[in-house]
């Protein structure tokens, strides 16, 4: 009898559960309508990113859509940089305002989304995270952006926005990330940005911003990444940057018009991974205090007006170093570079180096991608060094006294840039150079018939007896 009651109970539960199971799309009708309107405004989807977005199916199962209690809370669509067809063309439909439970919108690497600032964002009361990156949105960022006070992250990284950064952005006091890099913004940084004291990530690089960098950084106790590179900033490096010392990992101020000296307080930045001050108008010596930066991986001081002496650093393992085009006279490649087990990019052009390259024995050569030793007084042969590299992309060494047979150079598949012009290179030009993107072997002692390449005559001028296209035809014996 008990068994009979149990069977009846299980059957009743089965019927109850079945009645609770939705027979139509589980997501809310407004969410489905908003997403389908977004899809209809897309004019090209060559990788079928939105193929699963079909009317009458559960939109919570659609690609890039996440739900909570059958309401869409996140929209995340991302192209892949290595797949040229993974993009979307069209406009962002304002109907996304129907997704009133949306917490985050991530439209990244889609490349071809156009239109102006997406004003539907103002109608989404639960929205906290906006990442609309690597597309073609344009026009001005409206002053009303200051109404998005609930946002914790705002990124329009790499679009085409113009005009100034609205001062109203100072109202977004919950922001942890503000990423407006890679646009066409102009004017100065609004000083009200100092109100954003929760920022961990501030990136305004690759714009047309100008004027002095405001001295407001004491307001950012949590800042870990500061990138203001590739703008038109003038004046000195602000003293208040010193207050970022406990946590800052990335300081990128390169490609501006900054003047004055490198501040010694940078030596206190024990957490610093990357310091980029290259391509400015900085003067004086490099502070000895930088010897304290034992954990730094990427250091770029190139293209300034810095002078000797260059301090002995105590770096444990540098990944990329660029000291090129200052007024240094290093004589040798620094020992902390030679001993680095992880270096992949070494650029010491015009640094007063006088060594014989055969005698330089770096701890690691396998991972080298980029080596630039142009404009020094280096002798010997690079073959022993270069033929040990398996991932070399570029080697630049013009204007030295290197002497080696070009035919003995191993040209690996990754190798794309070779400039050994104005040296003492001899032998023939090997056929393998045809796989390079750029080549300059002019003003050496090369001889013989040129292989078929795409390079202009200027790549081969000034040699002893090279002939064949694009130079004069070879003389018949």
One Martini backbone bead per residue (centre of mass of N, CA, C, O) as a GRO file, in nm:
protein
  477
    1UNK     BB    1   0.060   0.063  -0.021
    2UNK     BB    2   0.299   0.250   0.006
    3UNK     BB    3   0.395   0.215  -0.285
    4UNK     BB    4   0.143   0.340  -0.416
    5UNK     BB    5   0.170   0.624  -0.289
    6UNK     BB    6   0.452   0.686  -0.407
    7UNK     BB    7   0.369   0.668  -0.705
    8UNK     BB    8   0.157   0.892  -0.694
    9UNK     BB    9   0.344   1.116  -0.598
   10UNK     BB   10   0.545   1.109  -0.838
   11UNK     BB   11   0.330   1.166  -1.055
   12UNK     BB   12   0.242   1.441  -0.942
   13UNK     BB   13   0.522   1.576  -0.961
   14UNK     BB   14   0.556   1.543  -1.263
   15UNK     BB   15   0.308   1.715  -1.345
   16UNK     BB   16   0.394   1.972  -1.201
   17UNK     BB   17   0.666   2.017  -1.346
   18UNK     BB   18   0.550   2.020  -1.631
   19UNK     BB   19   0.366   2.275  -1.584
   20UNK     BB   20   0.631   2.461  -1.523
   21UNK     BB   21   0.726   2.418  -1.802
   22UNK     BB   22   0.812   2.589  -2.061
   23UNK     BB   23   0.692   2.613  -2.407
   24UNK     BB   24   0.842   2.874  -2.442
   25UNK     BB   25   1.017   3.129  -2.425
   26UNK     BB   26   1.192   3.225  -2.135
   27UNK     BB   27   1.236   3.496  -2.207
   28UNK     BB   28   1.162   3.805  -2.219
   29UNK     BB   29   0.988   3.983  -2.449
   30UNK     BB   30   1.163   4.243  -2.436
   31UNK     BB   31   1.438   4.112  -2.475
   32UNK     BB   32   1.384   3.981  -2.745
   33UNK     BB   33   1.312   4.242  -2.899
   34UNK     BB   34   1.579   4.394  -2.849
   35UNK     BB   35   1.770   4.182  -2.982
   36UNK     BB   36   1.632   4.165  -3.264
   37UNK     BB   37   1.681   4.466  -3.326
   38UNK     BB   38   1.983   4.447  -3.320
   39UNK     BB   39   2.007   4.240  -3.551
   40UNK     BB   40   1.855   4.416  -3.773
   41UNK     BB   41   2.095   4.645  -3.761
   42UNK     BB   42   2.266   4.430  -3.890
   43UNK     BB   43   2.440   4.406  -4.209
   44UNK     BB   44   2.697   4.227  -4.098
   45UNK     BB   45   2.777   3.852  -4.041
   46UNK     BB   46   3.023   3.650  -4.148
   47UNK     BB   47   3.044   3.453  -3.868
   48UNK     BB   48   2.768   3.401  -3.728
   49UNK     BB   49   2.723   3.526  -3.434
   50UNK     BB   50   2.379   3.545  -3.468
   51UNK     BB   51   2.250   3.259  -3.544
   52UNK     BB   52   2.092   3.195  -3.258
   53UNK     BB   53   1.899   3.441  -3.322
   54UNK     BB   54   1.569   3.327  -3.267
   55UNK     BB   55   1.255   3.340  -3.294
   56UNK     BB   56   1.111   3.153  -3.018
   57UNK     BB   57   1.361   3.136  -2.863
   58UNK     BB   58   1.578   3.124  -2.607
   59UNK     BB   59   1.766   3.406  -2.534
   60UNK     BB   60   1.946   3.271  -2.302
   61UNK     BB   61   2.092   3.080  -2.541
   62UNK     BB   62   2.233   3.290  -2.677
   63UNK     BB   63   2.488   3.428  -2.813
   64UNK     BB   64   2.611   3.647  -2.558
   65UNK     BB   65   2.385   3.559  -2.347
   66UNK     BB   66   2.273   3.656  -2.017
   67UNK     BB   67   2.092   3.524  -1.728
   68UNK     BB   68   1.837   3.614  -1.470
   69UNK     BB   69   1.538   3.511  -1.429
   70UNK     BB   70   1.482   3.558  -1.751
   71UNK     BB   71   1.689   3.801  -1.754
   72UNK     BB   72   1.886   4.014  -1.912
   73UNK     BB   73   2.235   4.094  -1.795
   74UNK     BB   74   2.414   4.010  -2.059
   75UNK     BB   75   2.621   4.148  -2.331
   76UNK     BB   76   2.855   3.940  -2.533
   77UNK     BB   77   3.056   4.060  -2.805
   78UNK     BB   78   3.336   3.907  -2.992
   79UNK     BB   79   3.602   3.952  -3.166
   80UNK     BB   80   3.885   3.833  -3.364
   81UNK     BB   81   4.190   3.943  -3.458
   82UNK     BB   82   4.264   3.660  -3.629
   83UNK     BB   83   3.960   3.717  -3.756
   84UNK     BB   84   3.844   3.905  -4.016
   85UNK     BB   85   3.522   3.797  -3.994
   86UNK     BB   86   3.490   3.898  -3.677
   87UNK     BB   87   3.226   4.098  -3.739
   88UNK     BB   88   3.022   4.401  -3.725
   89UNK     BB   89   2.771   4.563  -3.911
   90UNK     BB   90   2.638   4.872  -3.803
   91UNK     BB   91   2.404   4.948  -3.564
   92UNK     BB   92   2.298   5.038  -3.246
   93UNK     BB   93   2.018   4.960  -3.110
   94UNK     BB   94   1.789   5.132  -2.903
   95UNK     BB   95   1.632   4.863  -2.812
   96UNK     BB   96   1.822   4.791  -2.568
   97UNK     BB   97   1.637   4.945  -2.356
   98UNK     BB   98   1.459   4.682  -2.289
   99UNK     BB   99   1.712   4.584  -2.105
  100UNK     BB  100   1.655   4.658  -1.778
  101UNK     BB  101   1.864   4.423  -1.648
  102UNK     BB  102   2.120   4.533  -1.745
  103UNK     BB  103   2.470   4.518  -1.639
  104UNK     BB  104   2.629   4.432  -1.918
  105UNK     BB  105   2.827   4.569  -2.198
  106UNK     BB  106   3.001   4.374  -2.465
  107UNK     BB  107   3.155   4.538  -2.750
  108UNK     BB  108   3.422   4.363  -2.901
  109UNK     BB  109   3.594   4.364  -3.189
  110UNK     BB  110   3.371   4.457  -3.430
  111UNK     BB  111   3.477   4.738  -3.596
  112UNK     BB  112   3.167   4.824  -3.761
  113UNK     BB  113   3.040   5.013  -3.562
  114UNK     BB  114   2.806   5.274  -3.585
  115UNK     BB  115   2.766   5.599  -3.478
  116UNK     BB  116   2.669   5.735  -3.197
  117UNK     BB  117   2.608   5.781  -2.899
  118UNK     BB  118   2.455   5.549  -2.677
  119UNK     BB  119   2.155   5.655  -2.535
  120UNK     BB  120   2.030   5.389  -2.414
  121UNK     BB  121   2.197   5.383  -2.149
  122UNK     BB  122   1.999   5.583  -1.985
  123UNK     BB  123   1.766   5.328  -1.969
  124UNK     BB  124   1.970   5.158  -1.764
  125UNK     BB  125   1.954   5.111  -1.423
  126UNK     BB  126   2.166   4.838  -1.399
  127UNK     BB  127   2.411   4.961  -1.519
  128UNK     BB  128   2.789   4.907  -1.487
  129UNK     BB  129   2.901   4.790  -1.777
  130UNK     BB  130   3.103   4.950  -2.041
  131UNK     BB  131   3.212   4.784  -2.358
  132UNK     BB  132   3.290   4.979  -2.649
  133UNK     BB  133   3.520   4.832  -2.868
  134UNK     BB  134   3.665   4.848  -3.159
  135UNK     BB  135   3.527   5.082  -3.346
  136UNK     BB  136   3.297   5.353  -3.513
  137UNK     BB  137   3.230   5.557  -3.321
  138UNK     BB  138   3.092   5.895  -3.318
  139UNK     BB  139   3.146   6.200  -3.214
  140UNK     BB  140   3.024   6.308  -2.922
  141UNK     BB  141   3.047   6.328  -2.585
  142UNK     BB  142   2.806   6.379  -2.379
  143UNK     BB  143   2.722   6.545  -2.091
  144UNK     BB  144   2.512   6.314  -2.001
  145UNK     BB  145   2.722   6.103  -1.899
  146UNK     BB  146   2.687   6.206  -1.594
  147UNK     BB  147   2.420   6.017  -1.543
  148UNK     BB  148   2.606   5.743  -1.508
  149UNK     BB  149   2.648   5.691  -1.180
  150UNK     BB  150   2.651   5.359  -1.169
  151UNK     BB  151   2.913   5.323  -1.293
  152UNK     BB  152   3.224   5.105  -1.299
  153UNK     BB  153   3.251   5.098  -1.626
  154UNK     BB  154   3.419   5.285  -1.903
  155UNK     BB  155   3.440   5.191  -2.261
  156UNK     BB  156   3.577   5.358  -2.576
  157UNK     BB  157   3.793   5.193  -2.701
  158UNK     BB  158   3.857   5.248  -3.006
  159UNK     BB  159   3.730   5.496  -3.175
  160UNK     BB  160   3.570   5.826  -3.308
  161UNK     BB  161   3.581   6.037  -3.100
  162UNK     BB  162   3.514   6.381  -3.041
  163UNK     BB  163   3.637   6.622  -2.870
  164UNK     BB  164   3.580   6.659  -2.551
  165UNK     BB  165   3.595   6.590  -2.227
  166UNK     BB  166   3.354   6.585  -2.019
  167UNK     BB  167   3.315   6.729  -1.708
  168UNK     BB  168   3.078   6.530  -1.613
  169UNK     BB  169   3.259   6.278  -1.553
  170UNK     BB  170   3.293   6.356  -1.243
  171UNK     BB  171   3.016   6.195  -1.154
  172UNK     BB  172   3.163   5.900  -1.185
  173UNK     BB  173   3.237   5.779  -0.873
  174UNK     BB  174   3.227   5.448  -0.938
  175UNK     BB  175   3.471   5.428  -1.104
  176UNK     BB  176   3.735   5.195  -1.201
  177UNK     BB  177   3.699   5.244  -1.520
  178UNK     BB  178   3.871   5.454  -1.777
  179UNK     BB  179   3.830   5.420  -2.141
  180UNK     BB  180   3.949   5.660  -2.411
  181UNK     BB  181   4.127   5.534  -2.599
  182UNK     BB  182   4.155   5.569  -2.943
  183UNK     BB  183   4.075   5.854  -3.040
  184UNK     BB  184   3.973   6.220  -3.115
  185UNK     BB  185   4.046   6.377  -2.872
  186UNK     BB  186   4.031   6.702  -2.717
  187UNK     BB  187   4.205   6.887  -2.514
  188UNK     BB  188   4.173   6.866  -2.181
  189UNK     BB  189   4.191   6.750  -1.870
  190UNK     BB  190   3.959   6.726  -1.645
  191UNK     BB  191   3.992   6.800  -1.309
  192UNK     BB  192   3.730   6.642  -1.208
  193UNK     BB  193   3.858   6.352  -1.222
  194UNK     BB  194   3.944   6.350  -0.914
  195UNK     BB  195   3.662   6.221  -0.813
  196UNK     BB  196   3.772   5.929  -0.915
  197UNK     BB  197   3.875   5.743  -0.639
  198UNK     BB  198   3.831   5.431  -0.775
  199UNK     BB  199   4.050   5.415  -0.967
  200UNK     BB  200   4.253   5.164  -1.157
  201UNK     BB  201   4.183   5.271  -1.464
  202UNK     BB  202   4.363   5.503  -1.688
  203UNK     BB  203   4.282   5.567  -2.039
  204UNK     BB  204   4.400   5.830  -2.299
  205UNK     BB  205   4.531   5.724  -2.533
  206UNK     BB  206   4.537   5.811  -2.852
  207UNK     BB  207   4.506   6.129  -2.898
  208UNK     BB  208   4.457   6.511  -2.885
  209UNK     BB  209   4.566   6.588  -2.622
  210UNK     BB  210   4.634   6.881  -2.410
  211UNK     BB  211   4.851   7.020  -2.223
  212UNK     BB  212   4.877   6.977  -1.910
  213UNK     BB  213   4.913   6.756  -1.663
  214UNK     BB  214   4.731   6.719  -1.408
  215UNK     BB  215   4.771   6.762  -1.043
  216UNK     BB  216   4.565   6.476  -0.932
  217UNK     BB  217   4.690   6.186  -0.813
  218UNK     BB  218   4.610   6.186  -0.503
  219UNK     BB  219   4.302   6.074  -0.579
  220UNK     BB  220   4.441   5.767  -0.660
  221UNK     BB  221   4.491   5.500  -0.454
  222UNK     BB  222   4.412   5.252  -0.684
  223UNK     BB  223   4.609   5.293  -0.906
  224UNK     BB  224   4.757   5.080  -1.180
  225UNK     BB  225   4.671   5.238  -1.453
  226UNK     BB  226   4.860   5.479  -1.665
  227UNK     BB  227   4.751   5.619  -1.987
  228UNK     BB  228   4.894   5.911  -2.192
  229UNK     BB  229   4.983   5.836  -2.458
  230UNK     BB  230   4.971   5.979  -2.757
  231UNK     BB  231   4.982   6.301  -2.744
  232UNK     BB  232   5.007   6.675  -2.646
  233UNK     BB  233   5.168   6.698  -2.397
  234UNK     BB  234   5.290   6.926  -2.155
  235UNK     BB  235   5.542   6.962  -1.952
  236UNK     BB  236   5.558   6.816  -1.656
  237UNK     BB  237   5.579   6.574  -1.440
  238UNK     BB  238   5.373   6.518  -1.200
  239UNK     BB  239   5.415   6.508  -0.860
  240UNK     BB  240   5.150   6.333  -0.780
  241UNK     BB  241   5.249   6.058  -0.891
  242UNK     BB  242   5.397   5.969  -0.628
  243UNK     BB  243   5.121   5.859  -0.486
  244UNK     BB  244   5.118   5.577  -0.672
  245UNK     BB  245   5.344   5.379  -0.566
  246UNK     BB  246   5.210   5.116  -0.431
  247UNK     BB  247   5.030   5.015  -0.721
  248UNK     BB  248   5.169   5.092  -0.971
  249UNK     BB  249   5.234   4.922  -1.295
  250UNK     BB  250   5.150   5.153  -1.517
  251UNK     BB  251   5.354   5.401  -1.700
  252UNK     BB  252   5.224   5.606  -1.975
  253UNK     BB  253   5.399   5.900  -2.147
  254UNK     BB  254   5.444   5.866  -2.432
  255UNK     BB  255   5.424   6.060  -2.700
  256UNK     BB  256   5.501   6.367  -2.638
  257UNK     BB  257   5.600   6.708  -2.478
  258UNK     BB  258   5.779   6.657  -2.242
  259UNK     BB  259   5.952   6.811  -1.973
  260UNK     BB  260   6.235   6.782  -1.812
  261UNK     BB  261   6.281   6.560  -1.562
  262UNK     BB  262   6.328   6.267  -1.419
  263UNK     BB  263   6.182   6.156  -1.149
  264UNK     BB  264   6.306   6.010  -0.859
  265UNK     BB  265   6.034   5.881  -0.744
  266UNK     BB  266   6.026   5.631  -0.940
  267UNK     BB  267   6.211   5.450  -0.749
  268UNK     BB  268   5.947   5.370  -0.556
  269UNK     BB  269   5.812   5.172  -0.779
  270UNK     BB  270   5.789   4.845  -0.699
  271UNK     BB  271   5.528   4.765  -0.900
  272UNK     BB  272   5.667   4.823  -1.163
  273UNK     BB  273   5.645   4.713  -1.506
  274UNK     BB  274   5.586   4.995  -1.669
  275UNK     BB  275   5.802   5.242  -1.844
  276UNK     BB  276   5.689   5.527  -2.046
  277UNK     BB  277   5.903   5.810  -2.186
  278UNK     BB  278   5.902   5.819  -2.475
  279UNK     BB  279   5.891   6.066  -2.693
  280UNK     BB  280   6.023   6.341  -2.582
  281UNK     BB  281   6.185   6.632  -2.380
  282UNK     BB  282   6.384   6.507  -2.196
  283UNK     BB  283   6.627   6.582  -1.941
  284UNK     BB  284   6.919   6.479  -1.836
  285UNK     BB  285   6.939   6.242  -1.604
  286UNK     BB  286   6.916   5.932  -1.480
  287UNK     BB  287   6.810   5.822  -1.202
  288UNK     BB  288   6.951   5.622  -0.960
  289UNK     BB  289   6.674   5.521  -0.831
  290UNK     BB  290   6.606   5.309  -1.062
  291UNK     BB  291   6.759   5.069  -0.921
  292UNK     BB  292   6.487   4.985  -0.754
  293UNK     BB  293   6.361   4.849  -1.025
  294UNK     BB  294   6.353   4.511  -1.009
  295UNK     BB  295   6.051   4.450  -1.170
  296UNK     BB  296   6.103   4.556  -1.438
  297UNK     BB  297   6.010   4.490  -1.791
  298UNK     BB  298   5.939   4.789  -1.915
  299UNK     BB  299   6.170   5.020  -2.088
  300UNK     BB  300   6.115   5.369  -2.207
  301UNK     BB  301   6.364   5.640  -2.312
  302UNK     BB  302   6.333   5.723  -2.590
  303UNK     BB  303   6.355   6.008  -2.757
  304UNK     BB  304   6.546   6.218  -2.609
  305UNK     BB  305   6.776   6.435  -2.385
  306UNK     BB  306   6.967   6.235  -2.257
  307UNK     BB  307   7.240   6.179  -2.024
  308UNK     BB  308   7.511   6.125  -1.880
  309UNK     BB  309   7.487   5.888  -1.668
  310UNK     BB  310   7.402   5.557  -1.668
  311UNK     BB  311   7.262   5.356  -1.458
  312UNK     BB  312   7.279   5.091  -1.248
  313UNK     BB  313   7.081   4.823  -1.268
  314UNK     BB  314   6.855   4.567  -1.082
  315UNK     BB  315   6.742   4.384  -1.290
  316UNK     BB  316   6.618   4.055  -1.324
  317UNK     BB  317   6.400   4.083  -1.590
  318UNK     BB  318   6.396   4.192  -1.900
  319UNK     BB  319   6.186   4.237  -2.189
  320UNK     BB  320   6.198   4.558  -2.255
  321UNK     BB  321   6.433   4.787  -2.429
  322UNK     BB  322   6.458   5.161  -2.468
  323UNK     BB  323   6.746   5.398  -2.539
  324UNK     BB  324   6.716   5.544  -2.790
  325UNK     BB  325   6.800   5.853  -2.887
  326UNK     BB  326   7.027   5.997  -2.725
  327UNK     BB  327   7.328   6.086  -2.508
  328UNK     BB  328   7.467   5.812  -2.494
  329UNK     BB  329   7.769   5.619  -2.352
  330UNK     BB  330   7.791   5.286  -2.293
  331UNK     BB  331   7.987   5.087  -2.482
  332UNK     BB  332   7.793   4.871  -2.349
  333UNK     BB  333   7.601   4.616  -2.270
  334UNK     BB  334   7.429   4.571  -2.013
  335UNK     BB  335   7.439   4.325  -1.773
  336UNK     BB  336   7.122   4.320  -1.713
  337UNK     BB  337   7.069   4.233  -2.005
  338UNK     BB  338   7.251   3.985  -2.056
  339UNK     BB  339   7.110   3.823  -1.797
  340UNK     BB  340   6.841   3.800  -1.919
  341UNK     BB  341   6.583   3.540  -1.949
  342UNK     BB  342   6.329   3.727  -2.118
  343UNK     BB  343   6.417   3.879  -2.356
  344UNK     BB  344   6.268   4.040  -2.673
  345UNK     BB  345   6.352   4.362  -2.653
  346UNK     BB  346   6.629   4.546  -2.816
  347UNK     BB  347   6.701   4.908  -2.792
  348UNK     BB  348   7.034   5.071  -2.890
  349UNK     BB  349   7.027   5.322  -3.055
  350UNK     BB  350   7.259   5.553  -3.031
  351UNK     BB  351   7.459   5.451  -2.750
  352UNK     BB  352   7.774   5.411  -2.767
  353UNK     BB  353   7.862   5.130  -2.890
  354UNK     BB  354   8.188   4.912  -2.901
  355UNK     BB  355   8.150   4.622  -2.963
  356UNK     BB  356   8.197   4.278  -3.021
  357UNK     BB  357   7.946   4.072  -3.106
  358UNK     BB  358   8.080   3.790  -3.056
  359UNK     BB  359   8.126   3.866  -2.732
  360UNK     BB  360   7.822   3.852  -2.696
  361UNK     BB  361   7.657   3.663  -2.412
  362UNK     BB  362   7.359   3.595  -2.376
  363UNK     BB  363   7.153   3.407  -2.177
  364UNK     BB  364   6.931   3.480  -2.406
  365UNK     BB  365   6.796   3.416  -2.756
  366UNK     BB  366   6.532   3.262  -2.838
  367UNK     BB  367   6.310   3.519  -2.781
  368UNK     BB  368   6.394   3.713  -2.980
  369UNK     BB  369   6.242   3.979  -3.179
  370UNK     BB  370   6.405   4.257  -3.110
  371UNK     BB  371   6.688   4.431  -3.275
  372UNK     BB  372   6.855   4.754  -3.201
  373UNK     BB  373   7.196   4.877  -3.322
  374UNK     BB  374   7.200   5.140  -3.442
  375UNK     BB  375   7.449   5.378  -3.455
  376UNK     BB  376   7.723   5.247  -3.390
  377UNK     BB  377   8.049   5.059  -3.297
  378UNK     BB  378   8.003   4.773  -3.430
  379UNK     BB  379   8.151   4.461  -3.453
  380UNK     BB  380   8.146   4.192  -3.645
  381UNK     BB  381   7.908   3.923  -3.591
  382UNK     BB  382   7.550   3.821  -3.584
  383UNK     BB  383   7.515   3.514  -3.637
  384UNK     BB  384   7.538   3.378  -3.357
  385UNK     BB  385   7.283   3.525  -3.257
  386UNK     BB  386   7.056   3.497  -3.483
  387UNK     BB  387   7.076   3.170  -3.517
  388UNK     BB  388   6.936   3.137  -3.210
  389UNK     BB  389   6.672   3.245  -3.322
  390UNK     BB  390   6.308   3.163  -3.352
  391UNK     BB  391   6.143   3.478  -3.333
  392UNK     BB  392   6.243   3.673  -3.531
  393UNK     BB  393   6.151   3.998  -3.670
  394UNK     BB  394   6.394   4.217  -3.600
  395UNK     BB  395   6.696   4.373  -3.762
  396UNK     BB  396   6.895   4.655  -3.654
  397UNK     BB  397   7.237   4.783  -3.795
  398UNK     BB  398   7.296   5.046  -3.897
  399UNK     BB  399   7.598   5.208  -3.887
  400UNK     BB  400   7.839   5.007  -3.874
  401UNK     BB  401   8.103   4.718  -3.858
  402UNK     BB  402   7.983   4.477  -3.994
  403UNK     BB  403   8.114   4.133  -4.064
  404UNK     BB  404   7.945   3.932  -4.312
  405UNK     BB  405   7.769   3.663  -4.449
  406UNK     BB  406   7.453   3.675  -4.569
  407UNK     BB  407   7.417   3.361  -4.638
  408UNK     BB  408   7.445   3.276  -4.314
  409UNK     BB  409   7.160   3.370  -4.267
  410UNK     BB  410   6.888   3.287  -4.075
  411UNK     BB  411   6.551   3.277  -4.206
  412UNK     BB  412   6.282   3.293  -4.042
  413UNK     BB  413   5.942   3.305  -4.052
  414UNK     BB  414   5.917   3.574  -3.861
  415UNK     BB  415   6.095   3.733  -4.043
  416UNK     BB  416   6.060   4.100  -4.159
  417UNK     BB  417   6.325   4.278  -4.057
  418UNK     BB  418   6.610   4.421  -4.247
  419UNK     BB  419   6.900   4.629  -4.131
  420UNK     BB  420   7.249   4.651  -4.282
  421UNK     BB  421   7.329   4.920  -4.350
  422UNK     BB  422   7.632   5.046  -4.347
  423UNK     BB  423   7.861   4.818  -4.382
  424UNK     BB  424   8.056   4.487  -4.428
  425UNK     BB  425   7.888   4.322  -4.617
  426UNK     BB  426   7.887   4.000  -4.777
  427UNK     BB  427   7.807   3.848  -5.066
  428UNK     BB  428   7.499   3.728  -5.122
  429UNK     BB  429   7.162   3.744  -5.197
  430UNK     BB  430   6.922   3.569  -5.067
  431UNK     BB  431   6.616   3.431  -5.139
  432UNK     BB  432   6.483   3.455  -4.845
  433UNK     BB  433   6.422   3.773  -4.850
  434UNK     BB  434   6.138   3.758  -4.991
  435UNK     BB  435   5.986   3.714  -4.696
  436UNK     BB  436   6.012   3.997  -4.638
  437UNK     BB  437   5.896   4.329  -4.574
  438UNK     BB  438   6.192   4.446  -4.501
  439UNK     BB  439   6.483   4.594  -4.681
  440UNK     BB  440   6.845   4.679  -4.601
  441UNK     BB  441   7.171   4.654  -4.799
  442UNK     BB  442   7.305   4.909  -4.828
  443UNK     BB  443   7.626   4.983  -4.829
  444UNK     BB  444   7.827   4.741  -4.918
  445UNK     BB  445   7.979   4.404  -5.035
  446UNK     BB  446   7.793   4.305  -5.247
  447UNK     BB  447   7.721   4.027  -5.481
  448UNK     BB  448   7.543   3.967  -5.761
  449UNK     BB  449   7.248   3.823  -5.822
  450UNK     BB  450   6.930   3.899  -5.779
  451UNK     BB  451   6.657   3.819  -5.644
  452UNK     BB  452   6.325   3.792  -5.634
  453UNK     BB  453   6.161   4.097  -5.543
  454UNK     BB  454   5.980   4.390  -5.388
  455UNK     BB  455   6.222   4.573  -5.379
  456UNK     BB  456   6.388   4.849  -5.407
  457UNK     BB  457   6.679   4.989  -5.510
  458UNK     BB  458   6.751   5.124  -5.228
  459UNK     BB  459   6.815   4.838  -5.088
  460UNK     BB  460   7.101   4.801  -5.298
  461UNK     BB  461   7.273   5.028  -5.292
  462UNK     BB  462   7.625   5.055  -5.275
  463UNK     BB  463   7.758   4.813  -5.406
  464UNK     BB  464   7.983   4.635  -5.579
  465UNK     BB  465   7.802   4.380  -5.767
  466UNK     BB  466   7.506   4.426  -5.818
  467UNK     BB  467   7.235   4.258  -6.002
  468UNK     BB  468   6.940   4.316  -6.118
  469UNK     BB  469   6.638   4.331  -6.035
  470UNK     BB  470   6.620   4.679  -5.988
  471UNK     BB  471   6.873   4.678  -6.128
  472UNK     BB  472   7.095   4.629  -6.335
  473UNK     BB  473   7.182   4.426  -6.558
  474UNK     BB  474   7.351   4.156  -6.616
  475UNK     BB  475   7.640   4.054  -6.741
  476UNK     BB  476   7.749   3.877  -6.992
  477UNK     BB  477   8.003   3.637  -7.037
   0.00000   0.00000   0.00000
